[in-house]
Amino acid sequence: MSIIQALILGVVQGATEFLPISSSGHLVLVPWFLGWHFEPQAAFIFDVLVQWGTILAVLLYFRRDLLEIGLCWLRGIAAGQPFGTPPARLGWLLLLASIPAAVIGLALKSVVEKAFAQPAAVSGFLLLTAALLLISEQIHHRQRELDSLNWPDSIFIGFAQALALFPGVSRSGSTIAGGLMRGLDRTAAARFSFLLAIPTMLGAGLIALLDLRDTANATTQLTPLAIGFLAAALVGFLSIRFLLNYLRDHPLTIFAVYCLLLGLGGLLRDALMH
């Protein structure tokens, strides 16, 4: 992998991890559209490290929220009132919402891995992302704040996140859509989505690191790997800030249209190649 390729894919990962347009789908389709071919082991190493770049971005952006949640969580447990404050309650709801994707991901690991090798399937799942975004906007009518979130909401959003196990289904898109379907306002739904990314991505990232430990030649291209990591972290941080500001006054429609066009473009290219 060249430095330019690493930079481009790092930027793509950072932007698409948090914008509701599917990072996994873009990491499959961008090299496919550009005709780039990477050795599978090298591609795996790169994907693991750029994912940790976006984990760093979300940890830095929500550092104050995480500190408050953690402190209130510990104080609540110590006082025998684990749900006694809104931040502590939010922490438990985030953990609850992370369970469906973890369980389903382990059960469907081999099926999901096969989907990453099929650009046509990825393109089809992008159409599903577009549908989720459009449907959630159509049925969204209430304007609940994050403090009103309850455990049925959390489970519903958790199952919506599980859809994003498949490349092409946006994790942020499916969880924001799930939040809108439960009546959250857009900003609250996005905030919960980004906070939910932390336990979800940390868990997936740790599993990937364990796989990486058993991978030979993991340090053969340190410069491109470092560039991809830093690009993903920086662009990811900016993407979070952009989307939270954007959703205060705008719907998800533009992202749905983008996913629709990219998905159709991928399906057309696959059909022409065959």
Long-range contacts (C-beta under 8 A, 24 or more apart in sequence): 1-38, 1-42, 1-43, 1-46, 1-221, 1-224, 2-224, 3-223, 3-224, 3-227, 5-36, 5-224, 6-46, 6-224, 6-225, 6-227, 6-228, 6-231, 7-227, 7-228, 7-231, 9-46, 9-50, 9-228, 10-50, 10-53, 10-227, 10-228, 10-229, 10-230, 10-231, 10-232, 10-235, 11-231, 11-232, 11-235, 13-50, 13-51, 13-53, 13-54, 13-228, 13-231, 13-232, 13-235, 13-236, 14-50, 14-53, 14-54, 14-57, 14-231, 14-232, 14-233, 14-234, 14-235, 14-236, 14-237, 14-238, 14-239, 15-235, 15-236, 15-239, 16-170, 17-51, 17-54, 17-57, 17-171, 17-172, 17-197, 17-232, 17-236, 17-239, 18-54, 18-57, 18-58, 18-172, 18-194, 18-197, 18-236, 18-239, 18-240, 18-243, 19-170, 19-172, 19-239, 19-242, 19-243, 19-255, 20-129, 20-133, 20-170, 20-172, 20-173, 20-176, 20-177, 20-243, 20-252, 20-255, 20-259, 21-126, 21-129, 21-170, 21-173, 21-255, 21-258, 21-259, 21-262, 22-125, 22-126, 22-129, 22-164, 22-167, 22-168, 22-169, 22-170, 22-171, 22-173, 22-259, 23-54, 23-170, 23-171, 24-116, 24-122, 24-164, 24-167, 24-168, 25-122, 25-123, 25-125, 25-126, 25-129, 25-167, 25-168, 25-169, 25-170, 25-262, 27-167, 28-116, 28-119, 28-122, 28-167, 28-168, 29-119, 29-122, 29-123, 29-262, 29-266, 32-119, 32-266, 33-266, 33-269, 41-215, 41-216, 41-217, 42-220, 42-221, 44-211, 44-212, 44-215, 45-212, 45-215, 45-218, 45-221, 45-225, 46-224, 46-225, 46-228, 47-208, 48-205, 48-208, 48-209, 48-211, 48-212, 49-225, 49-228, 49-229, 50-228, 50-229, 50-231, 50-232, 51-201, 51-204, 51-205, 51-208, 51-232, 52-205, 52-229, 53-228, 53-229, 53-230, 53-231, 53-232, 53-233, 53-236, 54-201, 54-232, 54-233, 54-236, 55-198, 55-201, 55-202, 55-205, 56-233, 56-236, 57-232, 57-233, 57-234, 57-235, 57-236, 57-237, 57-239, 57-240, 58-194, 58-197, 58-198, 58-201, 58-236, 58-240, 59-198, 60-233, 60-237, 61-194, 61-237, 61-240, 61-241, 62-194, 62-195, 62-198, 65-195, 66-195, 66-198, 69-94, 86-147, 90-146, 90-149, 90-195, 93-149, 93-150, 93-151, 93-153, 93-154, 94-154, 94-192, 94-195, 94-196, 94-198, 94-199, 95-199, 96-151, 96-154, 96-155, 96-158, 97-154, 97-155, 97-157, 97-158, 97-161, 97-192, 97-196, 98-158, 98-161, 98-196, 98-199, 98-200, 98-203, 99-158, 100-155, 100-158, 100-159, 100-161, 100-162, 101-158, 101-161, 101-162, 101-164, 101-165, 101-200, 102-200, 102-203, 104-162, 104-165, 105-162, 105-165, 105-204, 108-165, 112-165, 112-166, 112-167, 115-166, 115-167, 115-168, 116-167, 119-266, 119-269, 119-270, 120-266, 120-267, 120-270, 121-166, 121-167, 121-168, 122-167, 122-168, 122-266, 123-168, 123-262, 123-263, 123-264, 123-265, 123-266, 123-267, 123-270, 124-168, 124-263, 124-267, 125-166, 125-167, 125-168, 125-169, 125-263, 126-168, 126-169, 126-259, 126-260, 126-262, 126-263, 126-266, 127-259, 127-260, 127-263, 127-264, 128-163, 128-168, 128-169, 129-168, 129-169, 129-170, 129-173, 129-174, 129-256, 129-259, 129-263, 130-256, 130-257, 130-259, 130-260, 130-263, 131-256, 132-160, 132-163, 132-169, 132-173, 132-174, 132-177, 133-173, 133-176, 133-177, 133-252, 133-253, 133-255, 133-256, 133-259, 134-252, 134-253, 134-256, 135-177, 135-181, 136-176, 136-177, 136-178, 136-180, 136-181, 136-252, 137-180, 137-251, 137-252, 137-253, 137-256, 139-180, 139-181, 140-180, 140-181, 140-183, 140-186, 141-183, 142-183, 142-184, 143-183, 143-185, 144-182, 144-183, 144-184, 144-185, 144-188, 145-184, 145-185, 145-188, 146-184, 146-188, 146-191, 146-192, 148-184, 149-182, 149-184, 149-188, 149-192, 152-182, 153-179, 153-182, 153-184, 156-181, 156-182, 157-182, 157-192, 157-193, 157-196, 158-196, 161-196, 161-200, 168-263, 170-259, 171-197, 171-200, 172-197, 172-243, 173-252, 173-255, 173-259, 176-247, 176-252, 177-252, 180-252, 186-247, 186-248, 186-251, 186-252, 187-244, 187-247, 187-248, 189-247, 190-243, 190-244, 190-247, 191-244, 194-240, 194-244
